[in-house]
Every structure is written in C-alpha cells, then in structure tokens.
C-alpha cells in the first residue's frame, strides 16, 4: 500500500459550523499579549519541526477544499498511515532509483555541495535546485530540509555500521528496518512523551514489567481492518504544532536569526528560511540551537507554548502561501468546518476529559482546534498538551504503530534500541543526530 484513508473517531457527534465572521474574529484574537513570554522551556524548538517531519511521513491531502464540505471517508491520504519513512525512502531503490547512490545501492544519495570539512551539507538537487527526495514538502524551509538531510545521513551511517554484519543482498533492508525502528522509538518515547507526559503515554502504551513487552491500549481510536487517519487528529489535535512556531530562528553561531516566513515575492532570498532552493553558503544548521546537544550554556532555542497565540508571520501569511494573506489559524478552522468536525466541548464530553468553559474562559461551542489549544494553555500552562488533545494524539500515534505489521511493536514488542553510542535501551533525537554525524 502507498496510500491511506481518512475517517472519524467520533461519528455520532454533530458537526459544528460557525459563521465566517465568528471564525474570523476568533482568528484575530490569537495575537500575542504585549510583554507576554511565549517560550516553552520544556520543549526545544527542533521538536516543532520533528513534528512536521512526522506529519509528512504519515499524511498528505492535496485534494480537499476549504470552500466546500468534504467527506473524510472519501478522502485519500497520499502517504501510508505508518511510521515507515516513505518520505525518505520513496518506493525503494527499484521504483525510486533517483534517491539512491548508484555506486553504493544500499545508501541514499546526498547533496554534492560541501561544508568546511568537505562534508555534504544539502539535499541532492536537480539543475533547477529542486530537492530529489521522497516528499517535496520536506524542502519547504531550511529547518525541515536539514532535518531530512539528517535522516538521509543517519541511514547511510547505519549502512556503514551493518556493512560487515549483513549479507550484501540484505544490507539495504536490514539498514532500513534498523533506521525505521529507531525512528519509531523516537516518535513515541522522545517526542510524544514530551507532548503528552508519562502518565498519558503509560495509559496508552503499557509495558509489562517482567517481559518488557509493550502493548497498545486504545479506547477511542479503533478500526476494523486497516488503520485510518482521523480528521479530529489531522485537522485539529495534531495542528497544535502551529502554535509552537517561533517568529525567527538562529541556524548557527555566525548567522543572525532569520524569519520563518516573509513575503518572498519581494524579500531578498538571503533574508528568509524559505527553501525549494540550494542551501546558501554558511547556512548549515548547528543542531545545538534546536536540540539539547550541549551544556546549559548551549541551551537550544525553545519552542513557543502550546496555546491560543500564533507568531506574527502565521497571522498574516505571505502571498506565496495564501493570496488573501489570511491567518493560519483561520485556515485551520475553515478546514475543520469543511470536514464537519464537532465542537471541542462535544469531543471532550464524549471522552470524559471536559474542562468547565468558565475555567477555559469560553462561552458556547468552540472549534475543536481552538478548544484543544485553549485547554493546553489553561490546564498545562502551554508546556504540553491538555487532557483531550493528549489522549487523541497519543492514541493515534501509538495506534498507527500498532496497526503497522512491520513496526517493532508488532514484530518484537519487547525490542529496545541497540545502536552504539546511546544509553542502552534508549534512543533520542539527539542520539540520532550524533550517530548521523551532524551534531
């Protein structure tokens, strides 16, 4: 399978259809309060873009519309609902040969431009500067494109590690399984754990003390034959990451911070992070600015809090993204309405996680996406997801792992990471960057 399906977690709940004016007013309210500290000290900014990378791995919807009602059961995701890194591997060496090194078929192709120590610092690109990768969205800006490069180099480092251990005919498949399983571990035990906290994760993914076997315990995300992508997740709960985006980012010690978005029709190409072009000289990311790689003196840039505030560039999108220059918050809520999502209050009541509206400062029904952000803001101080969003996100991500017959959870539920260099039985994004040689 090279595609997945969408569906609903809460089919019995009625759709919530607020007016354009209501959604517009709500989107306009999502500005930072004067003097407010929007930083989240618990989650480094690199995890914002790991979340985007994961999103591109499991879902792609190029056909639904904001302007009409969409039936989720009729929509196709042009990505498998699995953590299988098809955004990295494409359809494999036979069907996507342009992604692979012809001289070393088990290895992925890396860009030819080189850094100060003669190391490749960019993705492989064609003559017009377009990246040759499994998912073009991972070239949308330089943070995610450099993250894509880190995964390419991680795979190649694993190939080198296994080269004298695996049969030559099995080298690629052995390396891909090793890479994919370590990536799956990071998604659940490093990234998801930070978002939902150990208690929620422990309820959804239960590990037996004696055998060490892990088992998914799902209450709301269930399926008959194949996992699907719930629109309550893709169009609402999972879009928490938009509130984590900073206005600008420092890539390395030499460059000044660069804006994540700007009007690229008029701006100098050396003044913004928008990609779909070769990496400019001197722009290689030092990952210590995004993940906790070093000492306290090298603390990474934090993400923004998970709350009802959006960074200014997202509240007035550039024309290249939206000709009307609308707010990303408004676009999210319009998508939720087009997919006939229920209100946040209805979903929380159905799950038994409802927080009184008076405590949340809400009056009347609220779009699901906004409600989940508000819940995270009030209940968790914006440092992690609130109870409703945490349960939806945890069940879907763990559920996709359960539904994948090739995942470590299905094949070896007691498996633990085993690559050298990391603490035995664990593996984090920091370990991946170090093993890949990009730290």
Secondary structure, DSSP 8 states (H G I E B T S, - for coil): ---EEEE-S-TTS------HHHHHHHHHT-S--TT---EEEEEETHHHHHHHHHHHHH----S--SSS---GGG-EESS-SSSS-HHHHTT-TTT-GGGEETTEEEEE---S-B-TTS-B-S--B-TTS-B-SS-GGGGSBHHHHHHHHHHHHHHHHHHHHHTTTS-GGGHHHHHHHHHHHHHHHIIIIIIIHHHHHHHHHHHHEEE-TTT--EEE--SS---SSS--EEHHHHTTGGGGGGGG--SEE--SSSS--EES---TTTS-TTSB-B-SS---TT----GGGTS--S-GGG---EEE-SSS---HHHHS--TTT-TT---HHHHHHHHHHHTT--BHHHHHHHHT----HHHHT--S--BHHHHHHHHHHHHSTTSS--HHHHHHHHHHHHHHHHH-TTSHHHH-TT-----TTS-TT---HHHHHHHHT--
